[in-house]
Amino acid sequence: MLPTADVAHLQLGEELGSGGLGTVLTGVLLGKRIAVKKYRYDPQVLCNPDEDRKALHKEALMLKRLEHPNVVKVFCLVAENGTTMGFGMEQLGESVANASDQGQLSARRLSRAFRATCEGVAHIHRMLVAHLDIKASNLCFARPWSCHVKLIDFDSAMVLNKADDILRRYPGTFAAASPELRARQHPCRALDEDAFMTGHTFSRLLEKTPADGTAEQLRARVMPLLRLAAQRPSVQQILENWNNPAPEPAELPTLLQSAPASDGVLTKLFQ
């Protein structure tokens, strides 16, 4: 169970960000700095305020159940006039997206952030939850200049009955959806989509990170997550193979990708 704090007692301050259901503001709870995700009513958007507030309540309870070093920690529900309208959580540092934009991601720091992300994603998968909106702006460092990353924003998360549950909607960020899901060619497992989005996020971050040996080693760990679902490893498998990343299969030489000519030396090689 989570305690409930009245919003009037939280000393709400500056805005830290906003999402589909609410705005995140700074706050203070029992003398400790926190972040408060508070329902934001937008008259320009067709919505159901009661259902949206219930969704925030549900997200808070989910975060409590998913407690892990690489998942943002929730402290309390937040109420206004007796109605739950958000929740309080730990206040983290900057997002991985901001750190990348400011040129603060070395390959070493990015590699450690990738491992922390995989640890968090693997944990929620074991708890039968798919995040479904993994992106650089939903990964935050615990402290300035740290490498400790936490997953945030579970607006789009899906609670599963079993690990093979199929995703029947698009994830939170369509641009990060797998090719199979966008093409609607095959049923897509929700957990496979999380794996693809993790790979997509870090492959994009690598594009803006100075190339060196560490970056190439990280690329070998990330790229398998972009394979088609049938060959795509889980994030747990990425962790299990951390010290021995499998290289991407090399392309066959052009001459061996098609039938040889009707005569000559190559023909003898195929006989």
C-alpha positions as CSV (number, residue, x, y, z in Angstrom):
1,M,0.0,0.0,0.0
2,L,1.1,3.6,-0.7
3,P,0.5,6.5,1.7
4,T,-1.5,9.5,0.4
5,A,-0.2,13.1,0.7
6,D,-2.3,16.1,0.1
7,V,-1.0,18.2,-2.8
8,A,-1.3,21.4,-0.7
9,H,1.5,20.0,1.5
10,L,4.0,19.2,-1.2
11,Q,5.4,22.7,-2.1
12,L,5.1,22.2,-5.8
13,G,7.6,24.1,-7.9
14,E,9.0,24.1,-11.4
15,E,7.9,21.8,-14.2
16,L,10.3,19.0,-15.0
17,G,8.4,17.6,-17.9
18,S,5.0,16.4,-19.2
19,G,3.6,13.3,-20.7
20,G,0.3,12.0,-22.0
21,L,-1.5,12.0,-18.7
22,G,0.2,14.6,-16.6
23,T,2.8,17.1,-15.7
24,V,5.8,16.3,-13.6
25,L,6.8,19.0,-11.1
26,T,9.3,19.4,-8.3
27,G,8.0,19.0,-4.8
28,V,9.0,18.4,-1.2
29,L,7.7,15.6,1.0
30,L,8.8,15.5,4.7
31,G,11.7,17.7,3.9
32,K,12.9,15.6,1.0
33,R,12.9,16.8,-2.6
34,I,10.6,14.6,-4.8
35,A,9.0,14.7,-8.2
36,V,5.2,14.9,-8.5
37,K,3.3,13.5,-11.5
38,K,0.1,15.4,-11.4
39,Y,-3.0,15.0,-13.6
40,R,-3.2,17.8,-16.3
41,Y,-6.6,18.6,-17.7
42,D,-6.4,19.8,-21.3
43,P,-9.7,21.0,-22.7
44,Q,-8.3,20.8,-26.2
45,V,-8.0,17.0,-25.9
46,L,-10.8,14.6,-25.9
47,C,-10.4,12.7,-22.6
48,N,-12.1,11.2,-19.6
49,P,-10.6,13.0,-16.4
50,D,-11.9,10.2,-14.1
51,E,-10.3,7.5,-16.2
52,D,-7.1,9.4,-16.6
53,R,-6.8,9.9,-12.8
54,K,-7.4,6.2,-12.3
55,A,-4.6,5.5,-14.8
56,L,-2.2,7.6,-12.7
57,H,-3.3,5.7,-9.6
58,K,-2.7,2.4,-11.4
59,E,0.7,3.6,-12.6
60,A,1.7,4.4,-9.1
61,L,0.7,1.0,-7.8
62,M,2.5,-0.7,-10.7
63,L,5.7,1.2,-9.8
64,K,5.4,0.1,-6.2
65,R,5.1,-3.5,-7.3
66,L,8.1,-3.2,-9.8
67,E,10.5,-1.7,-7.2
68,H,14.0,-2.2,-8.5
69,P,17.3,-0.2,-8.6
70,N,16.7,0.6,-12.3
71,V,13.1,1.6,-12.0
72,V,12.0,5.0,-10.6
73,K,10.9,4.7,-7.0
74,V,7.4,5.8,-6.0
75,F,6.8,7.3,-2.5
76,C,3.1,8.2,-2.2
77,L,-0.2,8.9,-3.9
78,V,-1.1,12.6,-4.3
79,A,-4.7,13.7,-3.6
80,E,-6.5,17.0,-4.0
81,N,-9.8,17.5,-2.1
82,G,-9.8,13.8,-1.3
83,T,-9.4,12.7,-4.9
84,T,-6.3,10.9,-6.1
85,M,-4.8,13.0,-8.9
86,G,-1.2,11.8,-9.2
87,F,1.8,10.4,-7.2
88,G,5.1,11.4,-5.7
89,M,8.3,9.7,-6.8
90,E,12.1,10.2,-6.5
91,Q,13.5,13.2,-8.3
92,L,16.1,12.0,-10.7
93,G,18.8,13.7,-12.7
94,E,18.7,14.5,-16.4
95,S,17.5,12.2,-19.1
96,V,19.8,10.2,-21.3
97,A,18.4,12.2,-24.2
98,N,19.5,15.5,-22.7
99,A,22.9,14.1,-21.8
100,S,23.4,13.0,-25.3
101,D,22.2,16.3,-26.8
102,Q,24.8,18.1,-24.5
103,G,27.6,15.9,-25.6
104,Q,27.9,14.3,-22.1
105,L,27.8,10.6,-23.2
106,S,31.1,9.0,-23.7
107,A,31.0,5.4,-25.0
108,R,31.9,4.1,-21.6
109,R,29.1,6.0,-19.9
110,L,26.6,5.0,-22.6
111,S,27.7,1.3,-22.2
112,R,27.0,1.4,-18.5
113,A,23.6,3.1,-19.2
114,F,22.7,0.4,-21.6
115,R,23.5,-2.3,-19.1
116,A,21.4,-0.5,-16.4
117,T,18.6,-0.2,-18.9
118,C,18.7,-3.9,-19.7
119,E,18.7,-4.7,-16.0
120,G,15.6,-2.7,-15.5
121,V,13.8,-4.0,-18.5
122,A,14.7,-7.6,-17.7
123,H,13.3,-7.1,-14.2
124,I,9.9,-5.7,-15.3
125,H,9.7,-8.5,-17.9
126,R,10.1,-11.1,-15.2
127,M,7.3,-9.3,-13.4
128,L,5.2,-9.7,-16.6
129,V,5.1,-6.0,-17.5
130,A,6.0,-4.5,-20.8
131,H,7.0,-0.8,-20.8
132,L,6.2,-0.1,-24.4
133,D,7.7,3.4,-24.5
134,I,11.4,2.9,-24.1
135,K,13.3,5.9,-25.4
136,A,16.1,8.1,-24.3
137,S,13.8,10.7,-22.7
138,N,12.3,7.9,-20.6
139,L,15.6,6.9,-19.2
140,C,17.1,9.2,-16.4
141,F,20.3,9.2,-14.6
142,A,19.9,8.9,-10.8
143,R,22.4,11.8,-10.2
144,P,24.3,14.3,-12.3
145,W,27.2,12.7,-14.2
146,S,26.3,9.2,-12.8
147,C,26.0,6.1,-15.0
148,H,23.0,4.7,-12.9
149,V,20.0,4.8,-15.2
150,K,16.3,4.3,-14.2
151,L,13.2,3.7,-16.3
152,I,10.5,6.3,-15.9
153,D,7.0,7.0,-17.4
154,F,4.9,3.8,-17.4
155,D,1.9,5.5,-19.0
156,S,1.9,3.0,-21.9
157,A,2.9,0.0,-19.9
158,M,1.0,-3.3,-20.4
159,V,0.4,-5.9,-17.6
160,L,0.7,-9.4,-19.1
161,N,-0.9,-12.7,-18.3
162,K,2.0,-14.6,-19.7
163,A,5.3,-13.8,-21.4
164,D,4.0,-14.7,-24.8
165,D,1.1,-12.2,-24.7
166,I,0.6,-10.4,-28.1
167,L,0.7,-6.6,-28.5
168,R,-2.5,-5.5,-30.2
169,R,-1.8,-1.8,-30.3
170,Y,1.1,0.5,-31.2
171,P,3.7,1.3,-28.5
172,G,4.0,4.8,-27.0
173,T,6.4,5.9,-29.7
174,F,5.5,4.8,-33.2
175,A,8.9,5.6,-34.7
176,A,10.5,3.1,-32.4
177,A,8.0,0.3,-33.3
178,S,9.5,-2.9,-34.8
179,P,9.2,-3.4,-38.6
180,E,6.9,-6.3,-38.0
181,L,4.5,-4.3,-35.9
182,R,4.5,-1.4,-38.3
183,A,3.8,-3.7,-41.2
184,R,1.2,-5.7,-39.2
185,Q,2.7,-8.8,-40.9
186,H,2.9,-11.1,-37.9
187,P,1.6,-11.2,-34.3
188,C,4.2,-9.3,-32.1
189,R,4.9,-10.2,-28.5
190,A,4.9,-7.2,-26.2
191,L,8.2,-8.2,-24.6
192,D,9.8,-8.4,-28.1
193,E,8.7,-4.9,-28.8
194,D,10.4,-3.7,-25.6
195,A,13.6,-5.4,-26.7
196,F,13.5,-3.8,-30.1
197,M,12.8,-0.3,-28.6
198,T,15.8,-0.8,-26.3
199,G,18.0,-1.6,-29.3
200,H,16.5,1.3,-31.4
201,T,17.2,3.8,-28.5
202,F,20.8,2.9,-28.0
203,S,21.6,2.5,-31.7
204,R,20.4,6.1,-32.2
205,L,22.5,7.2,-29.2
206,L,25.5,5.5,-30.6
207,E,25.2,7.6,-33.8
208,K,26.0,10.7,-31.7
209,T,28.7,9.1,-29.5
210,P,32.4,9.3,-30.5
211,A,33.6,6.1,-32.0
212,D,36.2,4.1,-30.2
213,G,36.7,0.5,-29.1
214,T,34.2,0.7,-26.3
215,A,31.6,2.1,-28.7
216,E,32.2,-0.8,-31.2
217,Q,31.9,-3.3,-28.4
218,L,28.6,-1.7,-27.3
219,R,27.3,-1.7,-30.9
220,A,27.9,-5.5,-31.0
221,R,25.7,-5.8,-27.9
222,V,23.0,-3.5,-29.1
223,M,22.5,-4.5,-32.8
224,P,21.1,-8.0,-32.2
225,L,18.1,-6.3,-30.6
226,L,17.2,-4.8,-34.0
227,R,16.9,-8.2,-35.7
228,L,13.5,-9.6,-36.7
229,A,11.6,-11.0,-33.8
230,A,12.4,-14.7,-34.6
231,Q,16.2,-14.0,-34.2
232,R,15.9,-11.2,-31.7
233,P,17.4,-12.0,-28.2
234,S,15.6,-10.9,-25.0
235,V,17.3,-8.3,-22.9
236,Q,17.9,-11.0,-20.3
237,Q,19.9,-12.9,-23.0
238,I,21.9,-9.7,-23.7
239,L,22.8,-9.6,-20.0
240,E,23.7,-13.3,-19.9
241,N,26.1,-12.8,-22.8
242,W,27.4,-9.5,-21.7
243,N,31.1,-10.6,-21.6
244,N,30.9,-12.3,-24.9
245,P,28.7,-10.3,-27.3
246,A,27.9,-12.2,-30.4
247,P,29.1,-10.4,-33.6
248,E,26.6,-9.6,-36.3
249,P,26.8,-12.3,-39.0
250,A,29.0,-11.2,-41.9
251,E,27.5,-10.8,-45.3
252,L,28.3,-13.5,-47.8
253,P,30.6,-12.4,-50.7
254,T,28.5,-11.3,-53.6
255,L,29.8,-14.2,-55.8
256,L,28.4,-16.7,-53.4
257,Q,25.0,-15.2,-53.1
258,S,23.9,-16.4,-56.5
259,A,24.4,-19.3,-58.8
260,P,27.8,-19.4,-60.5
261,A,28.3,-18.8,-64.2
262,S,27.7,-21.7,-66.5
263,D,31.4,-22.3,-67.1
264,G,34.8,-21.4,-65.7
265,V,36.5,-22.0,-62.4
266,L,33.5,-21.0,-60.2
267,T,31.4,-23.7,-61.8
268,K,33.9,-26.4,-60.7
269,L,33.7,-25.1,-57.1
270,F,29.9,-25.8,-57.0
271,Q,30.1,-29.2,-58.5
